[in-house]
Amino acid sequence: MSTPQQVLFVCVSNRGKSVMAEYLTPTVTDRIAASSAGTNAKIGGQVNELSAQVLAEVGADVAGHEPRQLTDELMRAADLVVVVGTAGSPHPTASPSRCGRPTNPRREASTASSGCA
């Protein structure tokens, strides 16, 4: 069996989305060693109640999880860093399209050839 890929899931507080990704990953694969961190981690905090409840429903116990701050060392140690959530990102319609109207960058590639109507 090959060495699992080191995947670091990142969100803002490391109390919700990234924790869910970390603790759900081993329920679907043993080829990923998941961990998580936050860009503005709530050190000393706990996993948010809804996330903990949902994880408990699938048998993942997060009682011992402690939010941790994202560091250069954590990022360098990971084979892949996955950012979950959009709290730290600009609004998706903030960039103008080539026609001067706001656009959703996720759709831009599929609509780029449609022209400006």
C-alpha positions, 0 to 999 in steps of 0.5 A: 500500500502506498503512503497516503497523500497529506491533505490540509483543509483550510477555512477561517476558524478551523471550527466548522468546514475544514474540521468536517473535511478532515474528519469525513475524509477517513470515512471515504478513503485511506489514501489521504491523511487529512488535517485542518487549520484556520486562517484566523483560528479560534484558538481555545475554541471548540468545533461549532455545535452543528458541525460536531452534531453532523460528524457524530451522526456518521461516527466521527468524534471531534471532542478532542479537536482543538482549532489551530492556526495555519502556518507555513510549516503546515502548508509545506508539509502538505501534498495538497492544500484545499481551501473550503468556504468563501469567507476570506474570498472576494464576492464572486461577482466582484470582477467585471466581465469582458463586457463591463458587467459583473460576472461569476468567475465560475461560469466565465469559462463556459460563457466566454465564447457566447459573446456580449449580448 
